[in-house]
């Protein structure tokens, strides 16, 4: 007898983002603009809530859907911020970060051979999670449409493919930082509602939308939308692993089954911290957002002065930067050379799928001082490379 493992895993490689990050960490004095993680501390009142929970022995199992207190806090938050109505008892499920939410949803809705539409450049996890779930991915290159999926592209894909089960959206976007205007989103919704497909909308960066108010597609297309978000980016709580899924009651039972079989329940203390964050974190979010916007504007100005072209950065904390013609399209070679010679670490755009070739992703989730030094180093590197 020959023992084997899940053959789908043969199609998957370790995270290229993490591979490049670890490579550049090994380079002495390299400024890392690689990982999308807030550099701020978790708000003090959220820390206090976590400490209080520990002191009160909140160390036992929670409900598998998440403590009702944090689910109520999420429901109130979604209503207050985005005018969304979800029942905390039957339409909200807490997950171990948005990452688990993505994996759980895809495993719950996909049958072998069914397909998902993934706009690219995009976060690699969507395709990888679909592969593990025995689904197939249709990657739609959006580099010629402002890095946004359009109604025409939806119609074209649906005409060309059978068995399409879902469309994944992520806005504001990782890696590009772009987002939809209300008119653009409405046009996309009018196309999607013509088809029997789910919309899995990853809106983890919704609080970090700079030039307009974020509009959730769940507000426009609630009957087809499975909304994913969490506490990691907005409240600087990446290590607490608090995500959530919000959707209409009829869609939650299979998602819940998949979630419960994987983890039973999340972390009780994390729920207490997140409950405080969702209920009372608006002021801290506003302060962090203002600082991110300042950093964005500084980086855009510095890079534009150096001759770089950028996708319109309207949200998140990333810039998607086109390489000058002199460097060609080998973004991986550029990133390695910049890290070794210029001491700045960026992520190659090609790891985010079709349309990312010849671009690099920069995270400006680091201090203003660090950003200014990075820009000096990039300026120096560019001067020597001419």
C-alpha positions in Angstrom: 0.0 0.0 0.0 1.3 3.5 -0.9 0.3 6.2 1.4 -0.7 9.6 -0.2 -1.9 12.9 1.0 -4.4 15.4 -0.5 -3.3 15.7 -4.1 -4.7 19.3 -4.3 -1.8 20.4 -2.1 0.6 19.5 -4.9 -0.8 22.5 -6.7 0.0 24.9 -3.9 3.3 26.6 -3.0 4.0 28.4 0.3 3.0 32.0 0.4 5.3 33.9 -2.0 4.6 37.1 0.0 6.0 35.5 3.1 8.9 33.9 1.2 10.1 37.4 0.0 9.5 38.9 3.4 11.7 36.3 5.0 14.3 36.7 2.4 14.5 40.5 2.9 14.5 40.1 6.7 17.8 38.3 6.3 19.4 41.4 4.7 21.0 43.6 7.3 19.4 47.0 7.7 16.7 46.4 5.1 13.5 48.5 5.6 10.6 46.2 5.2 7.6 47.5 3.3 6.4 44.0 2.6 3.7 42.8 5.0 0.3 44.4 5.4 0.3 44.8 9.1 -0.5 48.0 11.1 2.4 49.4 12.9 0.2 51.0 15.6 -0.5 49.5 19.0 -3.9 48.1 19.8 -6.0 50.8 21.5 -5.5 51.0 25.2 -9.2 50.6 26.1 -9.2 47.4 24.0 -6.2 46.1 25.9 -8.0 46.9 29.1 -11.0 44.9 28.0 -8.7 41.9 27.3 -7.0 42.2 30.6 -10.3 42.4 32.4 -11.5 39.3 30.6 -8.4 37.4 31.7 -8.8 38.5 35.3 -12.4 37.4 35.3 -11.4 34.0 34.1 -12.8 34.3 30.6 -10.8 31.2 29.6 -13.4 28.6 28.6 -15.1 27.6 25.4 -17.3 30.2 23.7 -20.3 29.5 21.4 -19.1 27.9 18.2 -20.5 30.9 16.3 -18.7 33.3 18.6 -19.8 34.8 21.9 -23.1 36.6 21.5 -21.6 39.8 22.9 -19.1 40.2 20.0 -21.7 39.1 17.4 -24.0 41.8 18.7 -21.1 44.3 18.6 -20.4 43.4 15.0 -24.1 43.7 14.1 -24.3 47.1 15.7 -21.0 48.2 14.0 -22.2 47.1 10.6 -25.5 49.0 11.1 -23.8 52.1 12.4 -21.0 52.3 9.9 -22.4 50.8 6.7 -26.2 50.7 7.1 -26.2 46.9 7.0 -28.8 44.8 8.9 -27.8 41.4 10.2 -29.2 39.3 13.0 -26.4 38.6 15.4 -27.9 35.2 16.4 -28.4 33.8 12.9 -26.5 35.9 10.3 -23.1 36.6 11.9 -20.3 34.0 12.4 -17.0 34.8 14.1 -13.9 33.3 12.5 -10.2 33.0 13.3 -9.3 36.0 11.2 -10.6 36.9 7.8 -8.3 34.2 6.4 -10.3 31.4 8.0 -13.5 33.1 6.8 -12.3 33.0 3.2 -11.3 29.3 3.5 -14.5 28.4 5.3 -16.8 30.1 2.9 -15.2 28.5 -0.2 -15.3 25.0 1.4 -18.9 25.5 2.3 -20.2 26.6 -1.1 -18.0 24.8 -3.7 -18.6 21.4 -5.2 -15.8 19.7 -7.1 -15.2 21.5 -10.4 -17.3 24.5 -9.7 -15.6 27.8 -10.5 -14.9 31.2 -8.8 -14.1 34.4 -10.6 -11.1 36.2 -9.0 -10.0 39.6 -10.3 -6.3 39.9 -10.5 -3.9 41.3 -9.4 -5.4 40.0 -6.1 -4.6 38.4 -2.8 -3.2 34.9 -3.6 -5.2 33.2 -0.8 -8.5 33.2 -2.8 -7.2 31.0 -5.6 -5.3 28.7 -3.2 -8.3 28.3 -0.9 -10.5 27.4 -3.9 -8.0 24.8 -5.0 -8.0 23.1 -1.7 -11.8 23.1 -1.8 -11.6 21.3 -5.2 -12.8 24.4 -7.0 -11.4 26.0 -10.1 -10.4 29.7 -10.5 -11.1 32.0 -13.4 -8.6 34.8 -13.1 -9.7 38.1 -14.7 -6.9 40.5 -15.5 -8.0 44.0 -14.4 -4.8 45.9 -15.3 -6.5 47.5 -18.2 -9.7 48.5 -16.3 -8.2 50.5 -13.5 -7.6 47.3 -11.4 -11.4 46.9 -10.9 -13.7 44.1 -12.1 -16.2 45.6 -14.6 -19.7 44.7 -15.6 -18.5 43.9 -19.1 -15.9 41.5 -17.7 -18.6 39.7 -15.7 -20.8 39.2 -18.7 -17.9 37.9 -20.8 -16.8 35.4 -18.2 -20.3 34.2 -17.6 -20.8 33.7 -21.4 -17.6 31.8 -21.7 -17.8 29.5 -18.6 -20.3 27.1 -17.1 -20.5 26.2 -13.4 -19.5 29.6 -12.0 -20.5 29.6 -8.4 -19.0 32.8 -7.0 -17.3 36.1 -7.6 -14.7 37.3 -5.1 -14.3 41.0 -4.5 -11.7 42.7 -2.3 -12.0 46.4 -1.9 -10.2 48.5 -1.0 -7.8 46.1 -2.6 -4.8 44.2 -1.6 -2.4 44.7 -3.4 -3.5 47.8 -5.4 -5.2 50.1 -2.9 -8.0 50.8 -5.4 -11.7 50.8 -4.5 -15.0 51.3 -6.2 -16.9 54.5 -6.5 -20.6 54.2 -5.8 -21.4 54.4 -9.5 -18.8 51.8 -10.4 -20.1 49.4 -7.7 -23.8 50.0 -8.8 -22.9 49.1 -12.4 -21.1 45.9 -11.3 -24.1 45.0 -9.1 -26.5 45.4 -12.1 -24.4 42.8 -14.0 -24.0 40.3 -11.1 -27.7 40.3 -10.2 -28.4 38.8 -13.6 -26.7 35.5 -12.6 -27.1 32.9 -9.9 -23.7 33.4 -8.2 -22.5 34.3 -4.8 -20.5 37.5 -4.2 -17.8 36.8 -1.5 -16.9 40.4 -0.6 -13.7 40.7 1.4 -14.0 44.2 2.9 -11.3 43.9 5.6 -9.9 47.3 4.6 -13.3 49.1 4.6 -12.3 51.5 7.4 -9.2 52.6 5.5 -11.0 54.3 2.6 -9.6 57.8 2.1 -11.4 59.7 -0.6 -15.0 58.7 -0.1 -17.2 56.7 2.3 -17.0 52.9 1.9 -20.1 51.4 0.3 -20.5 47.7 0.9 -21.9 45.5 -1.9 -23.9 43.8 0.8 -26.1 46.9 1.0 -26.8 46.8 -2.8 -27.0 43.0 -3.3 -27.8 41.4 0.1 -29.4 38.3 -1.2 -26.3 37.1 -3.0 -23.5 38.6 -0.8 -21.4 36.8 1.8 -19.5 39.6 3.6 -16.1 39.0 5.2 -14.3 41.4 7.4 -12.6 41.6 10.9 -10.7 43.5 13.5 -7.2 43.0 12.2 -6.6 46.0 10.0 -8.9 48.7 11.4 -8.0 48.2 15.0 -4.4 47.0 14.7 -5.4 43.6 16.1 -3.8 41.2 13.6 -2.5 38.8 16.3 -5.8 38.5 18.0 -7.3 36.6 15.0 -10.8 38.0 14.9 -12.7 37.9 11.7 -16.4 37.5 10.8 -18.8 36.4 8.1 -22.1 38.2 7.7 -24.8 36.9 5.3 -28.5 36.1 5.0 -29.7 33.4 7.4 -30.3 30.8 4.7 -26.7 30.7 3.7 -25.1 30.5 7.1 -25.8 26.8 8.2 -23.4 25.2 5.7 -20.8 27.8 6.4 -21.2 27.2 10.2 -20.8 23.5 9.7 -17.5 23.9 7.9 -16.3 26.4 10.5 -17.3 24.2 13.5 -15.6 21.1 12.1 -12.4 23.0 11.7 -12.0 24.9 14.9 -14.9 24.3 17.3 -14.7 27.9 18.5 -12.5 30.9 18.5 -10.6 32.5 21.4 -12.7 33.8 24.2 -10.4 36.6 25.3 -10.1 37.8 21.7 -13.8 38.1 21.5 -13.9 40.3 24.6 -11.2 42.5 23.1 -13.0 42.7 19.7 -16.3 43.5 21.3 -14.8 46.5 22.9 -13.1 47.5 19.6 -16.3 47.2 17.5 -18.4 49.0 20.1 -16.0 51.9 21.0 -13.1 51.9 18.6 -14.1 54.7 16.2 -11.8 57.4 17.7 -8.7 55.2 17.5 -9.6 54.1 13.9 -9.9 57.8 12.9 -6.5 58.6 14.3 -4.8 55.7 12.5 -6.6 56.4 9.3 -5.5 60.0 9.3 -1.9 58.9 9.7 -2.1 56.3 6.9 -3.6 59.0 4.6 -0.7 61.3 5.4 1.8 58.5 4.7 0.0 57.6 1.4 0.2 61.2 0.2 3.9 61.5 1.1 4.7 58.2 -0.7 2.7 59.1 -3.8 4.4 62.5 -4.0 7.9 61.0 -3.6 7.4 58.2 -6.0 5.7 60.4 -8.6 8.7 62.7 -8.5 10.9 59.8 -9.2 8.9 59.0 -12.4 7.0 56.0 -11.1 3.4 55.4 -12.2 0.9 54.1 -9.6 -2.6 52.6 -9.4 -4.9 55.1 -7.9 -4.5 54.5 -4.1 -7.9 55.2 -2.6 -7.7 52.8 0.3 -5.9 50.1 2.4 -2.2 50.8 3.0 -0.6 49.7 -0.2 0.7 51.3 -3.3 0.9 49.2 -6.5 3.8 50.7 -8.5 4.7 50.2 -12.1 8.4 49.7 -12.8 10.0 52.3 -15.0 10.8 51.1 -18.5 14.5 50.7 -17.8 13.7 47.8 -15.5 11.5 45.8 -17.8 8.9 43.6 -16.3 11.0 41.3 -14.1 9.5 42.6 -10.8 11.1 39.7 -8.8 14.6 40.6 -10.0 13.9 44.3 -9.3 12.8 43.5 -5.7 15.8 41.4 -5.0 18.2 44.0 -6.4 16.5 46.8 -4.5 16.7 44.9 -1.2 20.3 44.0 -1.7 21.6 47.3 -3.0 19.0 49.8 -1.8 18.1 48.2 1.5 14.3 48.4 0.9 12.0 45.4 0.7 8.9 45.4 -1.5 6.8 42.5 -2.8 6.8 41.6 -6.6 3.5 42.3 -8.3 3.6 39.0 -10.2 2.9 37.0 -7.0 -0.6 38.6 -7.1 -1.5 37.0 -10.5 -2.0 38.1 -14.1 -1.7 41.8 -14.5 0.8 42.2 -11.7 3.8 41.6 -13.8 6.1 44.6 -13.9 4.6 46.1 -10.7 5.7 46.0 -7.1 3.6 46.3 -3.9 4.6 48.7 -1.2 3.1 48.7 2.2 3.2 52.1 4.0 2.1 50.6 7.3 5.3 51.7 9.0 6.4 54.9 10.8 6.7 58.2 8.9 10.4 58.2 9.8 10.8 54.8 8.3 9.0 55.8 5.2 11.1 58.9 4.7 14.3 56.9 5.0 12.9 54.3 2.6 12.2 57.0 0.0 15.7 58.4 0.4 17.1 54.9 -0.3 14.9 54.3 -3.3 15.9 57.8 -4.7 19.6 56.9 -4.2 19.0 53.4 -5.8 17.3 54.9 -8.8 20.0 57.4 -9.3 22.6 54.7 -9.4 20.5 52.5 -11.7 20.1 55.1 -14.5 
